[in-house]
Amino acid sequence: MSTETSDRVPVSTTGLEASPVGELPPVGEVPEFMHAQVIRQDRFGDPSTAFLPEVVRTPEIGPDEVLIGVMAAGINFNNVWAARGYPVDQISTRQRRGETEDFHIGGSDASGIVYAVGSNVTGIEVGQHVVTHPGCWDADDAWVLRGRDPMIAPSARIYGYDTNYGSFGQFTRVQAHQVLPKAAHLTWEEAAAPTLVGTTAYRMLHGWAGNTVSEGDVVLVWGGSGGLGTQATQLAKLAGAIPVAVVSDAERGAYAEKFGAAGWINRNDFGHWGIPPLVDDAAGQKQWTAGARAFGKAVWDIVGSRTDPAIVFEHPGAATVPTSIFVCQPGGMVVICAGTTGYDAMVDLRYHWTRQKRFQGSHGTNDVQAIAYNDLVVQGKIDPALGRTVRFDEIAEAHARMGRGDEVFGNVVALVGAAAPGSGRD
Ligand SMILES: NC(=O)c1ccc[n+]([C@@H]2O[C@H](COP(=O)([O-])OP(=O)(O)OC[C@H]3O[C@@H](n4cnc5c(N)ncnc54)[C@H](OP(=O)(O)O)[C@@H]3O)[C@@H](O)[C@H]2O)c1
């Protein structure tokens, strides 16, 4: 069902005070208020000042929703964007949809304990240890009812970015289908690390029929040491493909190799980034093409043959898309989920159509993909790539570092209900 604000009911006990950060009340007892890291419109800008800790009312839940006590919250780039209020002001966008809150509680990855379930929810019990996936949508969306991929539906949203009450509060509200079992062998912070980036990478590599990752494929992974990159590398390796990482220094290259990269390229060794000279600038084009060719050769040197990437795993966007499309194999796919360096990219159509390459957008995850990805984590086949664990009061600074590109070793996680790192293995 689409959850109208009016369908939601409080599950908290009036007068029950917020627990201190670092602990949660007895399972099933929901306080009226909770601590959260909150973004408000008058603070939009650098994440270091956009987030502030506040005490807010614990969210109500609708019949198809679940309330989770958050033990740890994964930090993702999407709440760098939310803090900046750019390119989307999420608070105004939600208010236009009829939601009344004038604040944003982000956080698209949670590990935690189920505290309450809506009246229609089956198969999820209070007390279960769970993680969340980030894809949500209205079940009564006409597109979803037609059985189409719900992550393409008009109502599709990313939890804890497009939606409020993400995992940077002591309690988070999710749709029941987003709830997945927590891998028993992982700590709370490990479990909260990978699901948003991992499910996104899974959809990018396995979701686009005709160009799904196959044994022997060369897969070029931009940002090989980052959140998406460490997951894409592992998923490609698991499929028998050959992941080649692109990074900006040797330490990041070594980190990418730890997760299965066959080798790494330092993008600072090349200078042809961004939009190439236009087609009628023959000399400029020649120079740009020489740079792109040298980059392609660096891929060959790692692979040990003149094999171009069958899949290019894209997210930097403007700076790299022309190169990604240039080096992609004929019939191959550049699959993109972001434009971190900018949204204006150029495609030289002459080569695009004659070499019959695919430039595929990808966003979030559907349930089937999220379950398939989480199964790999539960089976221990995918490492969550936990880079650093921070305190609840360091959530703002962790986003600021990520926004500056300082924080690029796997995934950063903040403790919320967990008092210290290392707990939560079942
Ligand atoms: N649509 C979706 O569903 C979805 C899901 C997850 C993430 N995203 C988006 O994807 C982007 C990356 O997310 P993430 O979690 O992987 O972030 P991250 O861990 O901070 O990694 C960002 C990576 O970008 C690379 N990079 C930075 N500047 C670059 C440039 N000029 N050229 C090439 N690479 C550059 C960095 O590597 P080096 O500097 O070492 O090269 C770094 O590894 C963000 O914009 C995020 O919002 C979208």
The ligand as an SDF file (V2000), in Angstrom:
LIG
                    3D

 48 52  0  0  0  0  0  0  0  0999 V2000
   22.0910    5.6330   -7.5670 N   0  0  0  0  0  0  0  0  0  0  0  0
   22.3820    4.8550   -6.5550 C   0  0  0  0  0  0  0  0  0  0  0  0
   21.6190    3.9460   -6.2460 O   0  0  0  0  0  0  0  0  0  0  0  0
   23.6580    5.0610   -5.7930 C   0  0  0  0  0  0  0  0  0  0  0  0
   24.0060    4.1490   -4.7850 C   0  0  0  0  0  0  0  0  0  0  0  0
   25.2200    4.3200   -4.1050 C   0  0  0  0  0  0  0  0  0  0  0  0
   26.0130    5.4190   -4.3810 C   0  0  0  0  0  0  0  0  0  0  0  0
   25.6220    6.3090   -5.3310 N   0  0  0  0  0  0  0  0  0  0  0  0
   26.4680    7.4900   -5.6270 C   0  0  0  0  0  0  0  0  0  0  0  0
   27.6910    7.0190   -6.1520 O   0  0  0  0  0  0  0  0  0  0  0  0
   28.7460    7.9200   -5.8390 C   0  0  0  0  0  0  0  0  0  0  0  0
   29.9130    7.1590   -5.2030 C   0  0  0  0  0  0  0  0  0  0  0  0
   29.4750    6.5390   -4.0100 O   0  0  0  0  0  0  0  0  0  0  0  0
   30.4800    5.7560   -3.0600 P   0  0  0  0  0  0  0  0  0  0  0  0
   29.6990    5.2780   -1.9180 O   0  0  0  0  0  0  0  0  0  0  0  0
   31.2720    4.7820   -3.8280 O   0  0  0  0  0  0  0  0  0  0  0  0
   31.4120    6.9690   -2.5890 O   0  0  0  0  0  0  0  0  0  0  0  0
   32.9120    6.9220   -2.0390 P   0  0  0  0  0  0  0  0  0  0  0  0
   33.1470    5.7000   -1.2240 O   0  0  0  0  0  0  0  0  0  0  0  0
   33.1690    8.2550   -1.4170 O   0  0  0  0  0  0  0  0  0  0  0  0
   33.7620    6.7870   -3.3650 O   0  0  0  0  0  0  0  0  0  0  0  0
   33.7910    7.7880   -4.3390 C   0  0  0  0  0  0  0  0  0  0  0  0
   34.8650    7.4040   -5.3280 C   0  0  0  0  0  0  0  0  0  0  0  0
   34.8790    8.3160   -6.4110 O   0  0  0  0  0  0  0  0  0  0  0  0
   36.2160    8.3790   -6.8820 C   0  0  0  0  0  0  0  0  0  0  0  0
   36.4240    9.6800   -7.5170 N   0  0  0  0  0  0  0  0  0  0  0  0
   36.3960   10.8920   -6.9300 C   0  0  0  0  0  0  0  0  0  0  0  0
   36.6570   11.8530   -7.8400 N   0  0  0  0  0  0  0  0  0  0  0  0
   36.8610   11.2300   -9.0170 C   0  0  0  0  0  0  0  0  0  0  0  0
   37.1950   11.6750  -10.3160 C   0  0  0  0  0  0  0  0  0  0  0  0
   37.3460   12.9780  -10.5980 N   0  0  0  0  0  0  0  0  0  0  0  0
   37.3530   10.7400  -11.2810 N   0  0  0  0  0  0  0  0  0  0  0  0
   37.2130    9.4350  -10.9920 C   0  0  0  0  0  0  0  0  0  0  0  0
   36.8960    8.9510   -9.7850 N   0  0  0  0  0  0  0  0  0  0  0  0
   36.7270    9.8520   -8.7950 C   0  0  0  0  0  0  0  0  0  0  0  0
   37.0890    8.2070   -5.6620 C   0  0  0  0  0  0  0  0  0  0  0  0
   38.2130    7.4510   -6.0090 O   0  0  0  0  0  0  0  0  0  0  0  0
   39.6540    8.0590   -6.3400 P   0  0  0  0  0  0  0  0  0  0  0  0
   39.6700    9.5040   -5.9390 O   0  0  0  0  0  0  0  0  0  0  0  0
   40.5970    7.2170   -5.5450 O   0  0  0  0  0  0  0  0  0  0  0  0
   39.7880    7.8510   -7.8150 O   0  0  0  0  0  0  0  0  0  0  0  0
   36.2240    7.3830   -4.7260 C   0  0  0  0  0  0  0  0  0  0  0  0
   36.6520    6.0480   -4.6460 O   0  0  0  0  0  0  0  0  0  0  0  0
   28.1210    8.9980   -4.9570 C   0  0  0  0  0  0  0  0  0  0  0  0
   27.7770   10.1150   -5.7470 O   0  0  0  0  0  0  0  0  0  0  0  0
   26.8570    8.3340   -4.4250 C   0  0  0  0  0  0  0  0  0  0  0  0
   25.8610    9.2520   -4.0570 O   0  0  0  0  0  0  0  0  0  0  0  0
   24.4710    6.1370   -6.0470 C   0  0  0  0  0  0  0  0  0  0  0  0
  1  2  1  0
  2  3  2  0
  2  4  1  0
  4  5  1  0
  4 48  2  0
  5  6  2  0
  6  7  1  0
  7  8  2  0
  8  9  1  0
  8 48  1  0
  9 10  1  0
  9 46  1  0
 10 11  1  0
 11 12  1  0
 11 44  1  0
 12 13  1  0
 13 14  1  0
 14 15  2  0
 14 16  1  0
 14 17  1  0
 17 18  1  0
 18 19  2  0
 18 20  1  0
 18 21  1  0
 21 22  1  0
 22 23  1  0
 23 24  1  0
 23 42  1  0
 24 25  1  0
 25 26  1  0
 25 36  1  0
 26 27  1  0
 26 35  1  0
 27 28  2  0
 28 29  1  0
 29 30  1  0
 29 35  2  0
 30 31  1  0
 30 32  2  0
 32 33  1  0
 33 34  2  0
 34 35  1  0
 36 37  1  0
 36 42  1  0
 37 38  1  0
 38 39  2  0
 38 40  1  0
 38 41  1  0
 42 43  1  0
 44 45  1  0
 44 46  1  0
 46 47  1  0
M  CHG  2   8   1  16  -1
M  END
$$$$
